[in-house]
Amino acid sequence: MNRQALFVDGFWHNNTIFAQLLGMCPLLGVTTSAENGFWMGVATLLVLLGSNLVVSLVRGVIPKNVRIPAYITIIAAFVTIIGMLMDAWMHQMYLVLGLFIPLIVVNCAILGRAEAFASKNSVADSVVDAVAVGLGFTFALILLGGVRELLGQGELFGFSVFGDSYPDVLMFILPPGAFIALGFILAGVNWINRRLAARAAARAASGDAAVAVEVG
C-alpha cells in the first residue's frame, strides 16, 4: 500500500470512530463543543504520533513476550508529557478535559496501532499511519462536538450561529444527545461509503466494458 492510500485508509476507510467504533469514551465524554473535541483530538494525535514513532524505532529490540507492557509504557510517557504541557500552557482546557487526558493511555486505538502497525512497519510509514489515524479521530471528535454544540446551544467554536433567540436544546449537551447525534453521523457516513462504493463499481464495470470492446 502506498502512503497516499495508507493515509486515506487511516483517515476515512478505517477511521477509528466511523469504522471501528474505538475510543468511544473520550468521543462521548468531552464532545460537548467543537473546541473540546479539537483539543482532545490534538492531544491524542500527538500521543499517537510519538508512540508510533518510538515503537517503530525500537520494534527490533523489544522481546515479544513483553511487547504490550512496553507499548503501554511508551504511550504513558507521551500522555504524561502532553498532560503536563497542557496543564502548563492551556490550564483551563486541561481542567475541562480532566480525566480524559490520562485515559488516553488506555485508548484502544493507540495501543492497536502500536501493535498492529508500528511494530511491523518502517518509521516513515508509522508516522504517516499515526497522522492519518490521529486526524481521522480528531475529525470525528470535532464533527460530533460541532453538531452537539450547534444543535444544543446554536453556537460553533463558541460563536453564535443562530442568534440569541435560539432556544438551547439541553438534550444534545447531555450524554443522551451524544448517542443520538453519533447515530445520525454514522448513518450519514455509511450512506457516503455506499455511494462511493457504487461509483467505484460503476467505474470498474465501465472500464471492463471498454476493455471488452477493444478486445472484440
Secondary structure as GFF3:
##gff-version 3
##sequence-region A 1 216
A	DSSP	alpha_helix	3	8	.	.	.	ID=ss1
A	DSSP	pi_helix	9	13	.	.	.	ID=ss2
A	DSSP	alpha_helix	24	30	.	.	.	ID=ss3
A	DSSP	alpha_helix	34	58	.	.	.	ID=ss4
A	DSSP	three_ten_helix	64	66	.	.	.	ID=ss5
A	DSSP	alpha_helix	67	89	.	.	.	ID=ss6
A	DSSP	alpha_helix	91	97	.	.	.	ID=ss7
A	DSSP	three_ten_helix	98	100	.	.	.	ID=ss8
A	DSSP	three_ten_helix	102	106	.	.	.	ID=ss9
A	DSSP	alpha_helix	108	113	.	.	.	ID=ss10
A	DSSP	pi_helix	114	118	.	.	.	ID=ss11
A	DSSP	alpha_helix	123	153	.	.	.	ID=ss12
A	DSSP	beta_strand	155	156	.	.	.	ID=ss13
A	DSSP	beta_strand	159	160	.	.	.	ID=ss14
A	DSSP	alpha_helix	170	173	.	.	.	ID=ss15
A	DSSP	alpha_helix	175	215	.	.	.	ID=ss16
###
